[in-house]
Amino acid sequence: MPKVFIPTPLRSYAGGQDSVDCAGATVAEVLADLTARHKGLEKHLFDEAGAMRSFVNVYRNDEDVRYLEKEKTPVGASDTLSIVPSIAGGSHRDPLAVLTDRGGS
């Protein structure tokens, strides 16, 4: 069964688990199994129309499924899916300052 890694902010909706083994042959099927087992996750992953929320990214192994076949991306028994919520915000610091530790404004 594919393993789905749950990000820390959503673990409380998955019984505190950091990963869940789910059934399915595609990303959509695996996520449907996940949300059937853990109903609280559904509102965080999908909108009212059933589409994946724009700030939720899913990776099969190390590949972003948006650049594969999206929700139709095949998933094998030994694959892993990682749910990665986008993080917004930040500062107006010089992006190179982070790399060179020069500060910035």
N, C-alpha and C positions, 0 to 999 in steps of 0.2 A: 504494500500500500504506500502511496506517496505520503510524505511527511510535510505538514504545513507548519512553518515557524511563525509564531504569534509575537508581534512586537509588544514590548513591555506595557505601553498604555492600554492595550486591549486584552491583556491576560486575565483581568478580572472577569471578563465576559466569556472566557474559555476555561472557567474553573481554576484559574491560576496557573494553567499549564503554559509552558514556553513552546510546546509543539504538540501537534495532534496528528495521528495517522488517519487519513481520510481515503475513501474509495472514489474512483473516477478515472476516466481515460482522457479527459481534457481539463484545462484549468477551470472552466465553467462547472463541470461535474464535481470536481474536487471541492470547489468553494461552496457549491450547493450542499454537498455532504457536510462540510464544516458548519455552515449556518443552520442546517437541520439539527445538528447535534448541540450547537451553542447558539440559540436564537438571539441572544443579546448582541452577537457580532454583526448580524444582518444590517441593522440600521447604521453601523459604522462603516460598513464596506459597500453598501448599495443604497442608491437613492429610492424614492417612492416608486419610480417607474421600473425598478429592478436593474438599472444600469450601475456599473461600478462607479463609485464616486471618483471625481477627477483627481483628488489628492491621494488616492490609494494606488500604489504601484505594486505589481506582483512580478516576482522573478522566478523563473524555472531554473533551478540550479543557479547559475550566475548570469542568466540572460533575461533581460527585461522583456516580458511577453508582448509589450506594445510593439516591439520590433520583430516579433515572430508572427504568430497567428492570433494574437490577443486572446480572448477567452476560448477560442477554438484550438489553442496550442495543445498538442498532445502531451500527456503526462504518463510516464512509465512508473512501474512499481518502485523502482529505486531512485526516482527523482525526488527533489525537494522543492517546495514552493515557499517563498519568503514574502510576507506581506510587509511592505515598507511604506508607512505614511509619509507624505511630503511634509517638509518643515518649511514654513514661511517665516519671513521676518529677517532680522539681522541688523547690522549696523551700517553706517555710511562710511566705515573705515576703508582705507585703501586696501583692495584685495591682495595686493602684493605685500602689504605690510604684515599680513598673517604669515606669509612664507619667510619673510626676512626679519620678522620681529622688530620692525622699525616704528611701530605705532601707526599713526595716521589720523585723519580727521574725517 
